[in-house]
Amino acid sequence: MPTANQVNEFAEFCKQYGETSIQVQELPEDKKFFSVYVDGAAGPDNLLQVRHTNRGLLRIAYPSKKYMWQLDLPTRGLFNYQNHVGLYYRMPKRQWKRGLCSGNSAINWLTATWRHCLNPSIFQDIPLTDLNLVGAIYDRYFRTKSEIIEDLFAGRKTEEAFNEKFAVSLSPFSEETHILLLWYETQLIGDLTATDIEVRHEPFLQEVIQYFGQGNRKWQVRYTPVSAT
């Protein structure tokens, strides 16, 4: 039987993380974390009821000898999801829920206002209860610069993030097929071609030079003020 202290801890855990998404790791610790949605308590025996996209409904003892929780919210930054780029960021804490939910987290989609020009497919905003989206935010995957650039110039992609800060997209202007737009988070900061990068906002210049000067492929980076274009 659980002790009174364990019951109180379990009730508090359910209060803070119920109806939110968290990360769970099945022990031993070399196994990968996966995202689950916490329904809350299940029965009187300190069982936590969670849902997983592939594993379905799980009932986990609390405390558990089989699973480990990862309760930190994701870090701020860009992520790739379904041929779109989103910026995940935390909202000011105005509520007591500590797991990932709309009360403490939000997403800005990079080209939301241009999507009808860049990609004819309909892409609705996805709620933070969608575990595939949550998984993409926690486990961010970024390809190499060369792979991304090649696919965008070939029209196989419309936008993609290089890392948590930089991304590129096609231009909404049909005549600019040889130019990609360069973003820092959701701020448009310049243009990128196969050989050159023009930075339009000076505060980002040094970071662009540092990032795009790395690796086997290097771009010529120059600063061109907006007023000079």
N, C-alpha and C positions, 0 to 999 in steps of 0.2 A: 504494500500500500504506500502511496506517496505521502511524504510528510506535509505538514501544514505549510512549511516554508516553500516546498516545491510546488504546492498548489498555488500559492500566492505568486511565485515567479512565473508559473505557467499562465496564469490569468493575465498578468502584466504583459507577458510576451504576446499573447493572443490579442490584447488590446492594442499594442503598438504595431504589430505586424500583420494582423488579420486584414483581409481584403487588400493586400499589397503583394508585390512580387519581391522575392529574395533569391539568393543563390544557395544551393545545397550541394554538398559533396558527400558521396558515398565512400565510407572508409574501406580500405586503407587510403592514406592521404595522397597517393599517386594518381588517384582517379580524378577526372575532370569535374569541375563545378558545373551544375546545370540550373536553369531558371525554373522556378515554380511559382504558382499563385497560391497564396495562403488563404484557405477558406476560414480557418479558425479551429476551435476545439471540436473534437469528435468523441462524444461520450464522456463518461466520468473518470477515465483511466489515464488522464494526461496524454492523450493522443492528439497530435497536430495533423489536421487534414489539409493536404496540399494537392494541387493539380499540375500535371506536366503534359506537354503536348503529345509525347509519344508513350510515356509510361502510364498515363491516365491518372486515376485517383490513388494517392498514397496516404497511408496513416502512419505517422512516425511518432515514436515515444518521445516524451520530453521529461528530463534530459535523455538524449539518445546515445547509444553506444555504436550505432551503425551509420549515423549521418552527422555531418558537421555543417553548421550554418556559416554563411558569409553574408553579413548584414550591412556592410558599407554600401552606400549609394555609389553609382558609377561616377567617374571623374568627368568634368566638363569637356566637351570636345565633339568633333565631327565623327560621323560613322556612316557606313554604306549599308543601304537596305533596298532591295528590289530596284536596282538601277536608279536610285535616288540618294541624295546626301542629306542627312539631318544633323542639326546641332543639338546635342543634349545639354541641358543646363539645369541646375537646381534652383528652385524657387525659394524665396524667404520662408523660413519655417513658421507657418501660421497655424499649424495643427499638431496633434500628438502622434500621428502616424509616422513611423520611421522607415518602413519599407518603401520600395519604389511605387509611387502612385501619382495621380494628377495633382494631389495636394502639395507635393514638395518637388515635383519634377515637371519639365516641359520640353517640347521639341519644336524647333523652327526648321522647316524644310527649305533647303537652299534656294531653289528656283520656283517656289510655289506660285508666284505671280506670273511666271513665264511658262509654266508647264504646258499650257495648251499650244504654245509655239514650238517647244523643244521636243515634246513627247506626246503624241496623240493618245496614248493609253491613259485611261482614267485612273488616277491615283488618289484615293480618299485618305484623309488623315486617319491614322490608325490609333486606337486607344492604347494606353499604357498597360492595359490588361492583356494585350496580345503577347503571348510568350515568345513568339518568333521575333517580334520587334524588340522585346526586352533582351533576348539573347544576343541580338545584333549590337545592342548598346553596351552590354557587359563584355562580350567577346568580339572586339572590333578586329576586322581583317582588312589589311591594306596591301594592295599589289605594288609592284615596282613602278617607278615613274614611267619607264619606257613602255610597259604593258598598257598603262592607263592612257598615255598620249596616243599610242598607236590605235587603240580601240576607238577613242573619241574622233580622231581625224578620219577614221574609216567609217564612222557612223554607226558602229556597233554599240556605242554607249552615248548617253547624253550628258552625264555628269558623274564624277567620282572623286572621292577624297583620297589624297596622298597619305595623310596622317590626320591627327586630331586637330590640326590647325589649318592646313592648306587643302584646297580642292580646285578642280577645274570643271568648266561646263562649256557646252556649245553656246554660241552666241544666238540670241533670238532673231538676229538680222540675217536673212538667208544669204546675202552676198558675202558674209564674212566666214566662209567655209574653211579658210586657212588660219583662222584666229580662234584661240580658246580664251575664255574669260578666267582670270585667276582670282580666287577668293581666299580671304583670311577669315575663318569662321564664316559668318554670313555677310561679311563686308566685301564688296567688289573692289579689288585693289589694283588691277592691271590686266594686261593681255599677255598671252603666251603663244608663240609660234614654234615651229620645229627647231628654231635656232636661237630665238631671242625672247626676252621677257622685258616688257615695259611696265614699270611700277608707277602708278599714278599718285600714290600717297606716300610721302617720304618717311613717315614713322615706321613703315614696314620694310624699307629698302634693305637694311642690313640683315634682317632675318631671312628675307628672300634670297639674298646673295649667299648667305651661309648654307641654307637648305638646298638650293638648286645648284650650288657649286660642288656638291658632294657626289661621289660615285663616278662611274665611267662616262656618263653622259652629262655634259655641262652646257648651260645656256649663257649667252651674253646678257647680263642684266644691266639695265640703265633706268634712270629716273626721268620721267617725263611728266611734269605737272599737268593737271587737268586743264588748266588755262592755256597750255601750250599746244593742245590738240585741236 
